């Protein structure tokens, strides 16, 4: 059998999926896949995937023409087919030696030398690194020595681990190539570059931060993946798998065998750990049985994401087995019991450039502010992919959202506290939160909406606010609640792999006036809550204006469906004795600018307050976990009453007495005591030593 085929890009994709099976399947020569048990992948007919590839080529062309035209060295040939031009192996070695300092070599061909296989103790008859072509090699000079810096052009919005791994592997190959050719006078720059779409300069990174892990993988794990059969290669089903050629076959196998990968949000590291136990816990039944054993907590302690979560995991497994939801217990400090005005928001990106192409928000409440006939749902879709169109779309988002929040702010201004309106904003998933903050950050210096973006940023506070020159005068604890995060924390749903929007909406419908979301393969992924880009791609490239309306309609359904999830979840939480909603939406105001003229002092004040708030919220979040999880994590200390009037503890206690400020909250282990602990406001009472007026006291041990 010919050797398995490897390359920097294939190794980088392995890091993306974290899946031995992917690498084993992808590297198997086509002529031996059937005999080696590798399923035949479907034909790639996805136009969006092709658009992503074409977007990469387009950015590469623009990079060469606009940024490197005077410094690029391209192999001879027809300039009209530049992307097909590459230096031969022999020419590449020569050009690495003679390209002038400051120049860039485009698409040299690198042949992995014997020195590489020797360094990493690889069998060249088993594994073969094919000839590879880094996009750009920059020639630099340091301390009189010629240095080669590897750059990769990526049509992406941000630098990823996979980009850094690919660049680092190119650098390792070049390093051994120079060693093999006896070119000691030339070195490899320990800094690599990833040139992202639209950027004027490459994003640089320290290759050594990737190198040690990459070298350990190549030396210690790579061979093992290929010495066992393909059937025994480690695999795990997760949200990234939909971009893999073998997704369908792995999904079918997981469902047929009831693989433990079906446990929602099980991490790759946890799945690998469970597979390495003796006996391995590969199925839901095996995992469920193990969770019932006396040593379950000890077994789970072997990986951080599972430690102390035995009862939570049992409920997740039972939920899948019985096709029924189970309350996990605990509380949410971020989800309020209600609000006068709420906004549910969504933003979606296209995959080529990662740009937001549609946004929308849906309002509930606030008739006295907005009027009976005011539009409750606002949705905007980009008509094309032009930069000016997308910029206008982003500016309009800032204007529209700022206008709505400002109206509530102005309504509350001057009113007595009890007459003011509370307001809360929601998104369904974490990516929408990131996209909202990304738009605000991107428009802080915009001449048209910069001040409005800063106003919104003062409300939707995050560490990124450090980049601003001004800062808010107050704290907003939970400006944006992520619904799916709350649901995952408090409810076990019979949904495999990940909590999908369509499934959560179906299972958490309110008793009355719910909005049932009907999913479509045209818009929805199997394991992701992001909107598929097929519709907008066809609308832009095939002039299908009707699909712009289809996207708008889909966003409207999602907004109403997310609002329905919120109402349905609240109904269930109010009825369940061990699921508590302990927060109240704040009376709304837009924070003003803090009165500190010096931007550095303003930034420092913001950092101090933000860190203080984060510490207080982290302490409160720990208290909202189910009691069993708090006990396992050591964040709660049970005191047991003795007949002699004293108490004993069930575990050792830190007795470093603090005479100035009590470090503990003391309450009875009952419903009033649990609720009081969860409602205790750490930030509001951070400087008080007086007991709050609840069934809880400050204590020292």
C-alpha positions, 0 to 999 in steps of 0.5 A, spaced: 500 500 500 502 507 498 503 511 504 498 515 507 498 522 504 499 528 509 500 536 508 500 542 512 493 544 510 490 537 512 494 537 519 491 544 520 484 541 518 485 535 523 486 541 529 480 544 527 476 538 527 480 534 533 478 528 530 483 522 528 478 519 524 478 525 519 485 525 518 485 517 517 480 517 512 482 524 509 490 521 508 488 514 505 489 514 498 483 513 494 485 507 491 485 503 498 479 507 501 474 501 500 479 496 502 481 500 508 473 501 510 473 508 509 466 511 507 465 514 500 464 522 501 458 525 497 460 529 491 461 536 493 456 540 490 455 546 495 455 552 492 457 556 498 463 552 499 465 553 492 464 561 494 468 560 500 474 557 496 473 563 490 473 568 496 480 566 498 483 566 491 479 573 490 483 576 496 489 573 494 489 576 487 487 583 491 493 582 496 498 581 490 495 587 486 494 592 491 499 590 497 505 587 494 505 589 487 512 592 487 515 586 492 512 580 489 516 574 485 511 570 481 513 564 477 514 565 470 507 564 466 501 567 463 499 572 468 491 571 467 492 564 470 497 567 476 494 562 481 496 556 477 503 558 477 508 555 482 516 555 482 518 548 481 522 544 487 529 546 484 527 553 483 524 554 490 530 552 493 534 557 489 529 563 489 529 562 497 537 564 496 536 570 491 530 573 492 532 580 495 531 582 502 524 585 503 521 581 497 516 576 497 516 569 494 509 567 491 507 559 491 514 556 492 514 548 492 516 545 498 518 538 498 519 535 505 526 532 506 529 526 509 531 531 515 524 532 517 522 524 517 528 523 521 527 529 526 520 526 528 522 519 527 517 518 522 516 512 517 517 515 510 514 508 507 508 509 512 507 517 512 508 521 506 508 529 506 506 531 499 509 537 496 506 543 499 506 551 497 505 556 502 502 562 499 508 567 501 515 567 504 518 574 506 525 575 505 528 579 511 534 580 515 536 580 522 543 581 525 546 580 518 543 573 517 537 572 512 531 570 515 525 567 511 518 569 514 512 564 512 505 568 511 498 565 509 493 569 506 486 567 509 479 570 506 477 570 514 475 575 519 480 573 524 486 569 525 484 562 527 489 556 531 488 552 524 491 558 520 497 558 525 498 551 525 499 551 517 504 556 518 508 553 523 508 546 519 510 550 513 516 553 517 518 546 520 519 544 513 523 549 511 527 549 517 529 542 515 529 543 508 535 548 509 538 543 514 538 538 509 541 543 503 546 545 508 544 552 507 546 554 515 546 561 513 539 562 512 534 561 518 527 561 519 523 567 522 520 565 529 514 570 527 509 567 522 504 571 519 496 570 517 494 576 512 486 576 513 482 579 508 481 586 507 487 588 512 493 592 510 498 588 514 499 581 516 497 579 523 503 576 526 504 571 531 510 567 535 511 560 532 514 558 538 507 558 542 504 553 536 511 549 535 511 545 541 504 542 541 505 541 534 512 537 534 509 533 540 503 531 536 507 529 530 513 525 534 508 522 539 501 521 536 501 522 528 504 515 527 499 511 532 493 514 528 495 510 522 498 504 525 491 502 527 485 500 523 480 506 520 475 503 524 478 504 531 480 511 530 478 516 535 472 520 533 467 525 536 460 528 533 460 535 534 458 542 531 464 543 527 463 536 523 458 539 518 464 541 514 467 535 514 466 530 508 464 524 512 459 528 517 453 524 514 456 517 515 459 519 522 452 522 524 448 515 522 453 511 526 452 515 532 445 514 532 445 507 530 450 505 535 447 510 540 454 513 541 456 517 547 457 523 542 450 524 542 450 527 549 449 535 548 455 539 548 460 533 550 467 536 549 472 533 544 477 532 550 471 529 555 470 524 549 477 522 548 477 521 556 471 516 556 474 512 550 480 511 554 477 508 560 477 501 561 472 499 559 471 504 554 465 508 555 463 509 548 455 508 548 449 512 552 448 506 555 455 504 558 455 512 560 449 512 563 450 505 567 457 508 569 454 514 572 450 510 577 456 507 580 459 509 587 465 511 584 462 515 578 465 522 581 472 519 582 471 517 574 469 524 572 474 528 576 479 525 570 477 531 566 475 538 568 469 539 563 465 533 567 468 533 574 462 534 579 457 534 574 454 526 575 447 528 576 447 533 571 450 528 566 445 523 568 439 527 567 442 529 560 443 521 558 436 520 561 433 525 557 435 522 551 433 515 553 426 517 555 425 523 550 423 527 555 426 534 558 428 534 565 430 540 570 437 540 572 436 545 578 439 551 580 438 558 578 440 564 573 442 570 576 442 573 569 435 571 566 430 576 570 423 574 572 420 579 567 421 586 564 417 592 562 420 592 555 424 587 552 428 586 545 430 579 542 436 580 537 439 576 531 445 578 527 447 573 521 454 573 517 456 570 510 461 565 510 466 568 505 468 574 509 465 573 515 461 580 515 454 581 518 449 581 512 442 581 516 440 583 522 433 584 526 430 585 533 423 584 535 420 588 541 415 586 546 412 591 551 413 599 551 406 601 548 406 607 552 413 609 549 413 607 542 405 607 541 400 602 539 402 602 532 409 602 532 413 597 528 415 591 533 419 587 528 425 591 524 429 587 519 434 589 514 438 585 509 443 587 505 441 587 497 448 585 495 455 584 498 458 591 496 462 594 502 458 600 502 452 596 502 454 592 508 457 598 512 450 602 511 447 596 513 451 596 520 450 603 521 442 602 520 443 597 525 446 602 530 441 607 529 435 603 529 437 600 536 440 606 539 433 610 537 429 604 541 433 604 547 434 612 547 426 613 547 426 608 554 432 612 557 428 619 555 421 616 558 425 614 565 429 620 565 426 624 571 421 619 573 420 616 580 424 609 581 417 605 581 415 609 575 421 607 571 421 602 566 425 596 566 428 593 559 432 587 557 435 585 551 436 577 549 439 573 543 439 566 542 446 564 542 453 566 543 455 568 536 450 573 536 452 576 542 459 576 539 457 579 532 453 585 536 459 587 540 463 586 533 459 591 529 459 596 535 467 596 536 467 596 528 463 603 528 466 606 534 470 611 530 465 611 524 464 619 522 456 618 522 454 613 527 461 613 532 457 617 538 451 612 537 455 606 537 459 608 543 452 610 547 450 602 545 457 600 547 456 603 554 450 599 555 453 592 552 459 593 556 465 588 555 472 588 555 473 590 548 470 597 551 478 598 553 479 600 546 475 606 547 477 613 549 471 614 553 468 609 558 461 609 562 460 612 569 456 605 571 455 598 571 450 594 567 451 587 569 447 583 564 445 587 558 444 582 553 442 575 556 444 569 551 437 564 552 441 558 550 446 559 555 441 559 560 437 553 557 443 549 557 445 550 564 438 549 567 434 544 563 436 537 560 433 536 553 432 530 549 436 534 543 443 530 541 450 533 540 448 541 541 441 545 543 439 547 536 434 553 536 428 549 532 429 543 538 429 548 543 423 552 540 419 546 540 420 543 547 419 550 550 413 552 547 409 556 552 402 554 554 399 560 550 400 564 544 407 560 542 410 561 536 412 554 533 419 555 529 418 550 522 425 549 520 428 548 513 434 545 510 435 551 506 436 555 512 438 551 518 444 546 519 444 540 523 448 542 529 449 549 528 444 555 530 447 560 525 443 561 519 445 557 512 448 562 507 445 559 501 439 564 500 443 570 501 449 567 496 444 566 491 440 572 492 447 576 491 450 572 485 444 570 481 440 576 482 434 573 486 431 579 489 425 574 492 430 570 496 432 577 500 425 577 502 425 569 504 431 571 508 427 577 512 421 572 513 426 567 516 429 572 521 422 574 523 420 567 524 427 566 528 425 572 532 418 570 534 421 563 536 426 566 540 421 570 544 417 564 545 423 560 548 423 565 553 416 565 555 416 558 555 422 557 559 419 562 564 413 558 565 417 552 566 422 555 571 416 558 575 413 551 576 419 547 578 421 547 585 428 547 584 429 552 578 429 559 580 429 565 577 432 570 582 434 576 578 430 582 576 431 587 570 434 593 572 430 600 571 433 602 564 438 608 563 443 609 558 450 610 562 453 617 561 461 618 560 465 617 566 467 624 568 475 623 568 478 627 562 485 623 562 483 617 557 488 612 561 485 614 568 478 613 565 481 606 562 484 604 568 477 606 572 473 601 567 478 596 568 478 596 576 470 596 576 469 591 570 474 586 574 470 587 581 464 586 577 466 580 574 469 577 581 462 578 584 458 575 579 463 569 578 462 568 586 454 569 585 454 564 579 457 559 583 452 559 588 447 558 583 449 551 581 445 545 583 447 543 590 450 537 588 455 540 584 457 546 589 458 540 594 463 537 589 466 543 587 467 545 594 464 552 594 459 550 599 461 547 606 455 543 610 455 544 617 451 539 621 448 540 628 450 536 634 446 534 640 451 538 644 449 544 641 455 545 636 456 544 629 461 539 625 463 540 618 463 534 613 470 536 610 476 540 612 475 548 612 480 553 611 481 557 618 485 563 615 480 567 620 479 574 617 477 579 622 475 585 618 471 582 613 467 575 613 468 571 607 462 566 607 454 566 607 451 562 612 444 560 611 439 554 613 439 548 607 432 549 605 428 553 600 428 560 603 436 559 605 437 557 598 434 562 595 437 567 599 444 565 598 442 565 590 439 572 591 445 575 595 448 581 591 455 581 592 457 587 588 452 591 592 454 589 599 461 588 597 463 593 603 458 592 608 459 587 614 452 588 616 447 582 615 442 583 609 435 583 610 434 575 608 435 568 611 442 569 610 448 572 614 455 573 613 460 569 617 467 567 618 469 560 620 
